[in-house]
Amino acid sequence: MTAEILHTDRDRTKPMQPRSAALVALCGLTVGLAAIQSTTISQLAPPAEHFRAWMTAPLAAALLALNARDLTLRRWRRGPLTFLAAWVGWSFVSAVLGDDVVVSLAYSLVFAGVGAATITISDRLGWAGVCTTLVWAGVCYAAAATIAPLLSDRYSALGSERLRLLSLEPNQLGRICAIVVLAALYLAWRNRWRWSIPNVVVLAIALWGLTASDSRTAIGALLASLCLIAFSYMSGPMRIAAAGLALAAVACTFGFGVLDTDFDWLSRNNDASSDVTNLSGRTTLWPTVIEASSERPLAGHGMGTDGAFMSELRYEGKISFVAPHAHSILLHPLITTGFVGLLLFASALFGSIGRAFLQFEPWRDSMLLLLVIDGFSESVIRAPSFGWVALVAVTANTATLKRRVPWTERSHGRPADLGSTTES
């Protein structure tokens, strides 16, 4: 693929076909609901630990039905996308052999439904369709923040309690907001920076949520991604400056972003110096998780069971602090799908990173950079939500690249369409 055959995305103003619009709307709704804390949704019915899976599984089944015509092997047999599809397929095997068969099957179904819909949206509508889906999912997600206090008097007050109720944890809220910010900025850039009122509102809410989450990891990752985008539009000394800012943002993210001292999710104690030496307990957590995962090395414990797995580690005294998940984009598939799943997922992730070097596309690669930086210390794909859509979209886009494009033929920040634009 060369710059000459890339379709311009800015000049495409054709409205979506009804079938594509329905797919975007349903996928965004599913993604938004999948990100919400289980206890929030369970207030609508008798409490259930995995009520979110029961609510999103029918939506995922509807996504697969709506997307049935596009579910061909040809669409999955594309480089790293093949490994990602194999990982989702293996998760069904892990679910059957796991701790909670029904819940894990529901989670795997949602991962499959959202993933298949994302591939179709990317193929039909390009990167603009993916970003539209993410922004709409952000709207659905933000609506829950307004509705949640109406469901229970316990969370009627504004502030951190609502944020904790809405999100699995503050770092997840920060990651969601960072992804929505990138998506909203791309849509504005595609429209030649002509801002619509809905886009401004979504961007403002996402920036507020990012600040309120106090997630230094997400903030640092977003800054690094924005520096990468700025780098693509600059030349000469300005590029060196942008590269320096990006490296500084990454350094700050790894140096300070993993120190979540404001939220006692991983802090073993209140000693800041201890947080610096053990990365807020992660250097203790990661070896423990790897050792405990050897109990089921091949198939893991099944999707949706990582929270119970981490709670069991604490109950057994293997960790002495609260860790709701493995805090690593690679250790999460190890827990849920075993070593086989980890191998498949890592092949997809690093395959996408390798292929991204074949042709630089600032908006796609900035999203990939955000996921990689945040994934160093967070479980980006714990739920089939925003991080999963972004990862599938990046993988699907890089999967078509087969040779390195010379620097003189690259888009250099021009409005290249990231993906096919064939509407059906």
C-alpha positions in Angstrom: 0.0 0.0 0.0 1.4 3.4 -1.0 0.4 6.9 -0.4 -1.0 7.2 -3.9 -3.6 4.5 -3.4 -4.8 5.7 0.0 -8.3 7.2 -0.2 -8.8 10.6 1.3 -11.0 10.4 4.4 -11.6 14.1 4.8 -13.5 14.4 1.5 -15.9 11.5 2.2 -19.1 13.1 3.4 -21.6 10.4 2.3 -24.0 9.4 5.1 -23.8 5.9 6.5 -26.1 3.3 5.0 -28.8 2.2 7.5 -27.2 -1.2 8.1 -23.9 0.4 8.9 -25.5 3.0 11.1 -27.4 0.3 13.0 -24.1 -1.6 13.5 -22.3 1.4 14.8 -25.2 2.3 17.2 -25.5 -1.2 18.5 -21.8 -1.7 18.9 -21.4 1.6 20.7 -24.2 0.7 23.1 -22.6 -2.7 23.8 -19.2 -1.2 24.4 -20.6 1.5 26.7 -22.5 -1.0 28.8 -19.6 -3.4 28.9 -17.4 -0.7 30.6 -19.8 0.0 33.5 -19.3 -1.4 36.9 -21.4 -4.5 37.5 -22.9 -3.2 40.7 -24.3 -0.2 38.8 -26.3 -2.3 36.3 -27.3 -4.8 38.9 -29.3 -2.2 40.7 -31.9 -2.7 37.9 -32.4 -6.3 39.0 -31.4 -8.5 41.9 -27.7 -8.1 42.5 -25.4 -10.3 40.5 -21.6 -10.2 40.4 -21.6 -10.6 36.6 -24.8 -9.0 35.7 -23.0 -6.9 33.1 -22.2 -10.1 31.1 -25.9 -11.1 31.1 -26.9 -7.7 29.9 -24.3 -7.4 27.1 -24.4 -11.0 25.9 -27.8 -10.6 24.1 -26.5 -7.4 22.5 -23.4 -9.2 21.3 -25.6 -12.0 19.8 -27.5 -9.3 18.0 -24.2 -7.8 16.7 -23.2 -11.2 15.3 -26.6 -11.6 13.7 -26.5 -8.2 12.2 -23.0 -8.8 11.0 -23.5 -12.4 9.8 -23.1 -11.6 6.1 -19.7 -10.2 6.8 -18.4 -13.0 9.0 -16.2 -14.7 6.4 -12.8 -16.4 6.9 -11.3 -14.1 4.4 -11.8 -11.1 6.7 -10.1 -12.9 9.6 -7.1 -14.3 7.7 -5.0 -11.1 7.7 -1.7 -11.3 9.6 -2.0 -10.4 13.3 -5.8 -10.3 13.0 -5.7 -14.1 12.6 -4.0 -14.5 15.9 -6.5 -12.1 17.6 -9.4 -14.1 16.2 -7.7 -17.4 17.3 -7.4 -15.9 20.8 -11.1 -15.1 21.0 -11.9 -18.6 19.7 -9.6 -20.2 22.3 -11.4 -18.2 25.0 -14.4 -20.3 24.4 -12.3 -23.4 25.1 -11.0 -21.8 28.2 -14.6 -20.9 29.3 -15.6 -24.6 29.0 -12.6 -25.7 31.1 -12.7 -22.6 33.4 -14.1 -21.8 36.9 -17.5 -20.3 35.8 -18.5 -21.8 32.4 -21.7 -19.8 31.8 -20.2 -16.4 32.8 -17.0 -17.0 30.8 -19.0 -18.1 27.7 -21.0 -14.8 28.0 -17.8 -12.8 28.2 -16.3 -14.6 25.2 -19.5 -14.0 23.2 -19.3 -10.3 23.9 -15.6 -10.2 22.9 -16.5 -12.0 19.7 -19.5 -9.9 18.9 -17.8 -6.5 19.5 -14.6 -7.7 17.7 -16.5 -8.8 14.6 -18.5 -5.6 14.5 -15.4 -3.5 14.8 -13.7 -5.3 11.9 -16.8 -4.7 9.7 -17.0 -1.1 10.7 -13.3 -0.6 10.0 -13.6 -2.2 6.6 -16.7 -0.4 5.6 -16.3 3.1 7.1 -12.5 3.4 7.8 -11.1 5.0 10.9 -13.9 7.5 11.0 -16.4 4.8 11.6 -14.3 3.3 14.4 -14.0 6.8 16.0 -17.7 7.4 15.6 -18.4 4.1 17.4 -16.0 5.0 20.2 -17.6 8.5 20.6 -21.1 7.1 20.7 -20.0 4.5 23.2 -18.6 7.3 25.3 -22.0 9.0 25.2 -23.7 5.8 26.4 -21.1 5.4 29.1 -21.5 9.0 30.3 -25.3 8.6 30.3 -24.8 6.0 33.0 -23.2 8.6 35.2 -26.4 10.6 35.1 -28.7 7.6 35.5 -26.8 5.8 38.2 -27.8 8.1 41.1 -31.5 7.8 40.1 -31.2 4.0 40.6 -30.0 4.1 44.2 -30.0 6.6 47.0 -26.6 5.3 48.1 -24.9 7.0 45.2 -27.0 10.1 44.9 -24.2 12.5 45.7 -21.8 13.9 43.1 -18.1 13.3 43.3 -15.8 10.3 43.6 -18.4 7.8 44.7 -20.2 8.2 41.4 -16.9 7.8 39.5 -16.1 4.7 41.5 -19.5 3.3 40.9 -19.4 4.1 37.1 -16.0 2.6 36.5 -14.2 -0.6 37.4 -11.5 1.7 38.8 -10.2 5.2 38.2 -7.5 4.1 35.8 -10.1 2.4 33.6 -12.1 5.7 33.6 -9.0 7.6 32.6 -8.2 5.2 29.7 -11.8 5.4 28.4 -11.7 9.2 28.4 -8.3 9.3 26.7 -9.5 7.0 23.9 -12.7 9.1 23.5 -10.5 12.3 23.3 -8.4 10.8 20.5 -11.5 9.7 18.6 -13.2 13.1 19.0 -10.1 14.9 17.9 -9.8 12.7 14.8 -13.4 13.4 13.8 -12.8 17.1 14.2 -9.6 16.9 12.1 -11.4 14.9 9.4 -14.0 17.7 9.3 -11.2 20.3 8.8 -11.5 21.4 12.5 -15.1 22.5 12.1 -16.5 21.6 15.5 -20.0 20.5 15.9 -21.8 21.0 19.2 -22.1 17.3 20.0 -18.4 16.8 19.4 -17.5 19.7 21.6 -19.7 18.4 24.4 -18.3 14.9 24.2 -14.7 16.2 24.2 -15.4 18.5 27.2 -16.9 15.6 29.2 -14.1 13.3 28.2 -11.4 15.8 29.3 -13.3 16.4 32.6 -13.5 12.7 33.2 -9.8 12.2 32.5 -9.0 14.9 35.0 -11.4 13.6 37.6 -10.1 10.1 37.3 -6.6 11.3 38.4 -5.1 8.5 36.3 -1.5 9.6 35.6 -1.0 6.6 33.4 -3.9 7.6 31.0 -2.9 11.3 31.0 0.7 10.5 30.2 -0.3 8.0 27.5 -2.6 10.6 25.9 0.1 13.3 26.0 2.5 10.9 24.3 -0.1 10.1 21.7 -0.8 13.8 21.0 2.9 14.4 20.7 3.1 11.7 18.1 0.3 13.3 16.1 2.0 16.7 16.3 5.3 15.0 15.2 3.6 13.9 11.9 2.8 17.5 11.0 6.2 19.0 11.7 9.5 19.0 10.0 13.1 19.6 10.9 13.9 21.0 14.4 10.2 21.0 15.3 10.0 17.2 14.9 13.0 16.8 17.2 11.1 18.9 19.8 7.9 16.9 19.4 9.9 13.6 19.7 11.5 15.0 22.8 8.1 15.9 24.3 6.7 12.4 23.4 9.7 10.7 25.1 9.3 13.0 28.2 5.6 12.1 28.4 6.4 8.4 28.1 9.1 8.7 30.8 6.7 10.5 33.1 4.1 7.9 32.5 6.4 5.0 33.4 8.1 7.0 36.2 5.1 8.4 37.9 2.0 7.2 36.1 2.1 3.8 37.7 2.2 5.3 41.2 -1.5 5.5 42.0 -1.0 6.8 45.5 -4.2 8.8 45.4 -6.2 5.6 45.1 -5.5 2.7 47.4 -5.9 0.0 44.7 -2.3 -1.3 44.8 -0.6 0.6 47.6 0.7 -1.8 50.2 1.1 1.1 52.6 1.1 4.9 52.7 4.8 5.2 52.4 5.5 7.0 49.1 9.1 5.8 49.0 7.8 2.2 49.0 5.6 3.0 46.1 8.6 4.2 44.1 10.7 1.1 44.8 7.9 -1.5 43.9 5.8 0.5 41.4 2.9 0.6 43.9 3.1 -3.1 44.5 3.2 -4.2 40.9 6.7 -5.7 41.1 5.3 -7.9 43.9 2.0 -8.6 42.1 3.3 -9.7 38.7 5.6 -12.6 39.9 2.8 -13.8 42.1 0.2 -13.8 39.3 2.6 -15.7 37.0 3.3 -18.3 39.6 -0.4 -18.7 40.5 -1.3 -19.0 36.8 0.7 -22.2 36.6 -2.2 -24.0 38.3 -4.0 -23.9 34.9 -1.2 -23.2 32.5 -2.9 -24.1 29.2 -6.5 -22.9 29.3 -6.5 -20.5 32.2 -9.6 -19.7 34.4 -11.9 -18.3 31.7 -13.0 -14.8 30.7 -14.5 -12.7 33.4 -13.0 -14.6 36.3 -9.8 -12.5 36.8 -11.5 -10.5 39.7 -12.3 -13.7 41.6 -8.8 -15.0 40.8 -7.2 -11.9 42.3 -9.5 -12.0 45.4 -8.5 -15.6 46.0 -4.8 -14.7 45.9 -5.4 -12.1 48.6 -7.5 -14.5 50.6 -4.7 -17.1 50.5 -2.2 -14.4 51.7 -0.2 -14.5 48.5 -0.7 -10.7 48.2 -1.5 -8.4 51.1 -3.1 -5.5 49.2 -6.2 -4.9 47.0 -5.5 -5.7 43.4 -8.7 -6.0 41.3 -6.9 -7.3 38.3 -3.4 -8.2 37.1 -2.4 -4.7 36.0 -0.8 -5.8 32.8 -2.1 -6.2 29.2 -0.2 -9.5 28.9 -0.9 -11.0 32.3 -4.6 -10.7 31.9 -4.8 -13.2 29.0 -2.5 -15.4 30.9 -5.0 -15.6 33.8 -8.1 -16.0 31.7 -6.9 -18.0 28.7 -3.6 -19.6 29.8 -0.3 -19.8 28.1 -1.9 -20.7 24.8 -4.1 -17.7 24.9 -1.1 -15.5 26.0 0.9 -16.7 23.0 -1.9 -16.0 20.6 -2.7 -12.5 22.0 1.0 -11.5 22.2 1.4 -12.6 18.6 -1.5 -10.3 17.6 -0.3 -7.3 19.7 3.4 -7.4 18.7 2.4 -8.3 15.1 0.4 -5.1 15.0 3.2 -3.1 16.5 5.7 -4.5 13.9 3.4 -3.8 11.0 2.7 -0.3 12.2 6.3 0.4 11.4 5.7 -0.5 7.7 3.6 2.6 7.2 3.3 5.5 9.7 -0.3 6.7 10.1 -0.4 9.3 13.0 -4.0 8.7 14.2 -3.9 4.9 14.1 -0.4 4.7 15.6 -1.3 7.3 18.3 -4.1 5.0 19.5 -1.7 2.0 19.4 0.8 4.0 21.5 -1.8 4.9 24.0 -2.8 1.2 24.4 0.8 0.0 24.7 1.8 2.6 27.3 -1.4 2.1 29.4 -1.1 -1.6 29.0 2.3 -1.6 30.7 0.6 -1.2 34.1 -3.2 -1.8 33.4 -5.4 -4.6 32.1 -6.5 -2.8 28.9 -8.8 -5.6 27.7 -10.3 -6.8 30.9 -13.7 -6.0 29.5 -14.8 -6.1 25.9 -15.0 -2.3 25.9 -13.2 0.7 24.6 -9.7 -0.8 24.8 -10.9 -3.9 22.9 -12.5 -1.9 20.1 -9.3 0.3 19.7 -7.0 -2.8 19.7 -9.2 -4.7 17.1 -9.4 -1.6 14.9 -5.6 -1.1 15.0 -5.0 -4.8 14.3 -7.5 -4.9 11.4 -5.9 -1.8 9.9 -2.3 -2.9 10.2 -3.2 -6.4 9.0 -3.4 -5.2 5.4 0.2 -3.9 5.3 2.6 -6.3 3.8 5.7 -4.3 2.8 7.5 -1.3 4.1 6.5 1.9 2.5 9.4 4.3 1.7 9.5 7.5 3.7 9.0 9.6 0.6 5.7 7.8 -0.2 4.2 8.0 3.2 1.2 10.3 4.0 3.1 12.5 6.5 0.0 13.4 8.3 -2.2 13.9 5.2 -5.8 12.8 5.6 -5.3 9.2 4.6 -8.2 6.9 5.1 -7.3 4.1 7.5 -9.1 1.2 5.9 -11.4 0.4 3.1 -14.3 2.7 2.5 -16.6 0.3 0.7 -20.2 0.7 1.9 -22.7 -2.1 1.4 
